[in-house]
Amino acid sequence: IVPNGTDFFIGMITNTVNLGSPTAPGEAIFYYYHPEQIGAFGDITELDAPQSASLTNQWYCEELEIKANTIGQHDGYLKIWINDVFKGQVSNLRFRDTTDLRVNAVQITNSGGGPQVEHKWFDNIVVNDTQIGCSITGSLNAPTNLQVTVP
């Protein structure tokens, strides 16, 4: 469904494996829904500074910044940092036509590219109104705690 500017918009980071890439887990990409999108299933934009395919058995810190546009302007954007390195942005977006539509949810999903068993661990999830930065630590064991912080 293509948003009409008053119902919803979506901005996210996903991986190319979710789009049929043969190499798991693939590379991070922008995936977003907005009223001026090209197809019925959202738009995809590769990063400005693509990384090589993500490695399995390794922690990554991904930070996504989303700014809803000013009404009547094309000043919305998506920005991404991976392991504290700025990797790209999508600019000049019109996500909405009313201030009643705001960023109001964070969704964490895990979808894969095939019938094999896959695992993806999420740890130290933070939602904030400023960039936080990454502290890359941890092991590949299941997280012992899951922290969600909402300002």
N, C-alpha and C positions, 0 to 999 in steps of 0.2 A: 504494500500500500504506500503510495506517495503521500507524504504529509501535505496539508494545505496551508500551513502557517499558523493555524489556530488549534490544531489537535495534538501534535507531538513532534518531536525531533529526537534523533539519536546520534551520539558521537562515541566511537569506541576504538580500541586497539584490538585487533585480532591477529591470527597467524595464517599464513598462506596455506598451511595444511588443512585448514577449515574450508578452503576453496578448491581442494583436490590436488594440492601439491604432493608429489610422491615422496618427498623427504620430510619426515616429522622431526621436529615440530614446526619447521618452516621459518619464514621471516615475518617480523611484525609489520603490519600495515594499518592504515587508517580505514575505517569502514563507518559510513555515516548516512543517515536519512535526513533529507531537507527538501523543501518545496521545489527546488530547481534541479533535483537529481535527474540523471539521465535515464536510468532504468527503473523498473518497479521494485528492484531489490536493493536499493541504496547505491551509493558511490564508493569506489575503492581508490585510494591514492597510496602509492608507494612512498616510503620515507625519502627525504632529501639526501640523507647519508645512509644508504642501506647497509645493514650489517650482513655478514655472511650468515648462512642459515643458523638459527639458534641451535645450541648444543643440548643434547639430553644430559641428564644427571648434573645439571648446573643451575644454581639460583640466578635469577635475573630480577632487577628492580626496574619496573616500568612505571613511569609517571605520565599521566594524561592530564592536560589542562584543556578545559572547554570553556569558551566564552560565548554566551548567547548574544546575538546581534542586538544593536540598538534598533528600535522599531523604525522602519523606513530606510535602514542602512544595510550595507553588505559588509559589516565589520565583525562578524562572528568568526571564530577560528577554533582549530584543534592544534595542540602542540604535544610533542612526545619527547621524553628523555628516557634513555635506557642506560642503566648503571651510571647515572649522573652526566651522561653525554647527550647533548641536544641532537636529535636525529631528524627533526623535520616538523613542518606545519602545513596545514591547509588553511588558507586565508580567504577573505572576501566572501564569507558564507552568510546567507540569510536563512536562519533556522526558524524564525517566527515573525508573526505580524501583530502580536499582542503581548503586552507585559504580563498577561495572565498565564502565559506559557513560560516556565522557568526550568532550570536544571533542578530536578526534585527527586532523583533516584540514582542509585549506584547499583549496578548488577554485575555479579561475577559469575561467569559461566565457563563450562569446560565442554567443548565439543571437539570431536576428532574426525579423522579422515578414513577410518576403516573399522573392520570388525575385530581387530586385535585389542587386547587389554591395554589400556593406557592409563597413566597416572599423572596428575598435575597437582602440585602442592601450592597452596596460597598461604602466606604468612605475613603478619604485620600490615594489615590493610588499614589505610588511613584515608579519610575524606577530610579535606580542609579547603580553605579559601586562599591559601598561599602555597607556593612550592615548598616542599619539605626536604627533598634531597634523599640520597640513599646511603645506607650503611650496609654493605654487602658482607654479611656474616651468616653462619649457620651451617648445617649439615644436610645431607640428603635423606635423613630420617624424617619420619612424619613430624610436623611441628608439635611441640608440646603445649603451645598456647596459641590462640588466635585472638588478636587484638583488633577491635574496630573502634576508631576514635572519630566522633562526629562533633565539630565545634558547636 
